[in-house]
Amino acid sequence: MKVLVVYKKSFLESHGDRRTVANLDAASRGRFIKSDVENRRAVGDVVAHLEKLGVRYDAVFRGSLAARRRYDLVVSLGGDGTFFAAARYVNNHTPILGINSDPSSSLGLWTCADRFNFRGPLDGALAGNLPAVTLNRMAVVINGKEIPQRPFNDALFAHRNPAAMTRYRLSINGRAEDQKSSGLWVATAAGSTAGILSAGGRRMPITSRRLQYLVREPYTWPLRRYRLIRGTAARITLVTYMVESAVWLDGSRVRCDLRLGDRVELGPGPPLRVLGYDDRRRRRLFP
């Protein structure tokens, strides 16, 4: 048994030390410091438990090591951002277990345990008897070449300058339309409760293989309406009409820069085996 632990660093660990937050009020300063302590304890507790069990492991900071070596189990130790970082690279045969390192400050929608109660679920995952659910990821193809990252959550296509107009051709189900807007959200079923929901989208059944799309702030002057504003599709194609545009995957950490005329195709990707996931919690949080 070989395990990969993908962990997060706290804000203080990533951006300096306690002097970084010295100018904040005492309550805010305390939250950052507490989060740092909790996160470090979580990493230490999980690693110590694996060592006690005699399990071989690698521990990496949100790395892509999972794409380069073979593991029997991937453990995401952090919040949802850490889960996404691991999930983008895990192959479709390796299960992933999410552990929330700091539940007081992180939702951890895709985690099934935290640093206080992780031992039972982790032991179950190691023994191979923790229930798994198969969730769908997205495949991103740019100019005919699939990129190695497979978004679990969503993709955002827009101008690299957030204040600039986004110009592109959108093609769905054989229909094409030239549009201007603030950009385009495309989400998996798992990602349908994230940014796209805040922008006016809807929660999708977790097992759906379709992609949901939503045009952000469409610019329809002069006196026209777009037909392709929101909906679901099996595949979505974009052609950029901008010199400086990009597609962001699962948040801000992965950005693929695009040039004028580049073609981006979004479709279903290889599935992901998530251990211990209970969709009832998701439905309660996002009815």
Secondary structure, DSSP 8 states (H G I E B T S, - for coil): -EEEEEE---HHHHH-SGGGGTTS-HHHHHHHHHHHHHHHHHHHHHHHHHHHHT-EEEEEES-SGGGTS--SEEEEEESHHHHHHHHTT--TTS-EEEEES-TTT---TT-SEETTT-HHHHHHHHHT-S-EEEE--EEEEETTEE-S---SSEEEEEESSTTS-EEEEEEETTEEEEEEESEEEEE-SGGGGTHHHHTT-----TT---EEEEEES---TTT---S-SEEEES-EEEEE--SSEEEEETTTTEEEEE-TT-EEEEEE---EEEET--HHHHHHH--
